[in-house]
Amino acid sequence: ERLVVQTQYTNQNNGFRKLFNYISGNNKQSEKIAMTTPVNVTQIENEYVMQFYLPDKYKPNEIPLPLDNSVMPGTWVPEESVELSGTLIFEPIEAPEELNLW
C-alpha cells in the first residue's frame, strides 16, 4: 500500500500539470515534494486518472493538503490476484477536517 495524489482529466497535459504543481509546492503547506516513480495512469471511459506516488516519509495524516480541489490524496493498493497485470485499486483516505471547508 502506497500513498498517492491523483486527479481525473480528459487532457493528459492538464492532469500531469495539476499533480506537478501540487508537488512543486502548490499545496496548503507550500511544501515541495520529491517526484517519485512510476506515474500511474488509468482510463475510465472517456476520462483518465493520473496518480503520483508520495515519498515513503509521509503518513496519511501528514500529506500536504492540495489547494486544487481536483487533486486528491489517497492510497494505491495492488490486488493480489492481478498484481502482475498492473491493475490498480484507488482507495480514498478519510479527508482531514480542513478539506471539508473547501
N, C-alpha and C positions, 0 to 999 in steps of 0.2 A: 504494500500500500504506500502510495506517494502523494504528497500534497501538490496540487496544481492550481493554476489560474486558467480560466477558459473564457472564450467568447464565441457567440454564434454570429455568422455573417454569410453574405452571398458573394462578396468580392474578396478574394484571398488577400490582397494587399491591405484591405481595410482591417481584417482580422489580425494579421501579423502586426500591423501598426498599433492597434489598441493594446495588445499584450506587450509589445516592445516599449510603448510609452509607460505602461504600468511598472515594468522592471527598471525603467530608466529614472524612476522617482516620481511619476505621476500617480501618487497614492497619498493617503491622508498623513502618513508619517514622512513623506518626501524621502523615502529610503530607496537607495539604489540596490537592486538585487542582481546577483550574478546570473547570466543566462546559462541554462543547462541544456543537455540533450537527452533524449530526442525531443522534437516538437511533434505532438500527436495531432493528426487531422482526421476527422471522421465525417462522412457525408450522411446527412439525414434529409432525405427527399431532395429539395432544391436548395437546402442550406448546408453549411459546414460548421463544425465545431473544431476550434483550434485550442490546444492546451499546451502551456509551458509548464514544465516541472519546476517546483521551487526547491532551492537547496535544502539538504537534509537538516540544517541547523534550525529550521522553522518547525514549530509545533502548531496545531490547528488554531489555538487561541493567540498566537503570535504573528500571524500573517498580516502584513501591512494592508490596511483597508483600501480598496480601489476608490478612486474619485469618479471613474466612469462606471455608471450602473450596468453597463453591458459586459463588464469584466467581473467574473465571479470566482471566488476561491472554492476549492473542493478537493476530493481525493480521487486518485486513479487506482483501481483495483483490477488486476488481471483475473480473468476467470480461469480456474484450474484446468477445466476440460478443454479450453481453447487457447491456452497460453502461447502455444507456438504459432497460432494464426495471427496474433496481434490484435484480437478483438478486445475492445476496451469497455469498461463499465464506469460511468461517472456517477459518483455518489456525492451530492452536495453536503457540505458540512453545515451545522447549525450556525446561522449568522449571529455575530455579536450584536448586542442591543443597538450600537451605533448605526448599523446597516439599516435598521428599521426606520431610522429618522430620515432617510433619503426620500 
